[in-house]
Amino acid sequence: MNRVITIVLTFLVLLSGNAVPQEVRDIPEQKKTTIYFSAITLYHPIVMYQKYQPLMNYLTENTPYTFELKLSQDYRDIIDFLKSNKVQVALLGGVTYLEAKKEFDVTPILKPLGP
């Protein structure tokens, strides 16, 4: 439950824009807790890092956490990463989310804006 609260609070801070206190932005990198973010490798890993690293950098700069990207070759790995706490946040498709929810009760914190 603490993990879910931490993740939700992190994204609430993200949504608040520039309302991040200076003290949070000034936390030295080495003192921040690392949050691992996973996504399925749909493209070449270099392309994936180009797409997701700016978000990881933004979150690291504007939250009290360091965010690192951990790519996976398949959805089963991402579910295993979440289950074993090797990653704390993941981008899941609908079927993968349902499978993870059935296995160990993941909590969604964001959803697409579209239909």
C-alpha positions in Angstrom: 0.0 0.0 0.0 2.9 2.4 0.8 4.2 1.8 -2.7 0.9 2.8 -4.3 0.7 5.9 -2.1 4.2 6.9 -3.1 3.6 6.4 -6.8 0.3 8.3 -6.7 1.9 11.2 -4.8 4.7 11.3 -7.3 2.3 11.7 -10.2 0.2 14.3 -8.3 3.4 16.3 -7.9 4.0 15.9 -11.6 0.5 17.1 -12.4 0.9 20.2 -10.3 3.5 21.6 -12.7 5.9 24.1 -11.3 4.4 23.9 -7.8 7.4 21.8 -6.8 9.1 23.4 -3.8 12.7 24.5 -4.2 13.7 22.0 -1.5 12.5 19.1 -3.6 14.5 20.3 -6.6 17.6 20.8 -4.5 17.8 17.2 -3.2 21.1 15.8 -4.3 20.7 12.9 -6.8 22.5 10.4 -4.6 20.0 11.0 -1.7 16.9 10.3 -3.8 15.1 7.0 -3.8 15.2 5.4 -7.3 11.9 4.6 -8.9 12.1 2.2 -11.9 9.7 2.7 -14.8 9.2 -0.1 -17.3 7.8 -0.1 -20.8 7.6 -2.8 -23.5 10.3 -2.3 -26.2 8.1 -1.6 -29.2 11.0 0.0 -31.1 14.8 -0.2 -31.1 16.0 0.4 -27.5 17.7 3.7 -28.6 14.3 5.0 -29.9 12.6 3.9 -26.7 15.2 5.8 -24.6 14.8 8.9 -26.8 11.0 8.7 -26.3 11.0 8.1 -22.5 14.2 9.6 -21.1 12.9 13.2 -21.3 10.0 12.1 -19.0 12.4 10.3 -16.6 14.6 13.5 -16.5 11.6 15.7 -15.8 10.3 13.5 -13.0 13.8 13.2 -11.5 14.2 17.0 -11.6 10.7 17.8 -10.2 10.1 15.1 -7.6 12.0 13.8 -4.6 12.8 10.6 -6.6 15.3 9.5 -9.3 13.5 7.8 -12.2 15.2 5.2 -14.3 13.9 3.5 -17.4 14.0 -0.3 -17.5 13.0 -1.7 -20.8 11.5 -5.2 -21.4 11.2 -7.4 -24.4 7.8 -8.7 -23.5 4.8 -8.1 -21.3 5.4 -11.1 -19.1 8.8 -9.6 -18.0 7.1 -6.3 -17.0 4.5 -8.2 -14.9 7.3 -10.1 -13.3 9.3 -6.9 -12.7 6.3 -5.3 -11.0 5.5 -8.4 -8.9 9.1 -8.6 -7.7 9.3 -4.8 -7.2 12.2 -4.5 -9.7 10.1 -1.7 -11.2 7.5 0.4 -9.4 5.8 2.0 -12.4 5.0 0.5 -15.7 3.2 1.3 -18.9 0.7 -1.5 -19.5 -1.7 -2.3 -22.2 -5.3 -3.4 -21.4 -4.8 -7.1 -21.4 -1.5 -6.9 -19.6 -3.1 -4.7 -16.9 -5.9 -7.3 -16.4 -3.4 -10.1 -16.1 -1.3 -8.2 -13.6 -4.4 -7.2 -11.6 -5.5 -10.8 -11.4 -2.0 -12.0 -10.3 -1.2 -9.4 -7.6 -3.7 -6.5 -7.6 -1.8 -3.6 -9.3 -3.3 -0.2 -9.0 -3.7 2.0 -12.1 -2.8 5.6 -11.5 -3.1 7.1 -15.0 -5.1 6.3 -18.1 -5.2 7.5 -21.7 -7.3 10.5 -22.5 -8.7 9.0 -25.7 -11.5 6.4 -26.0 
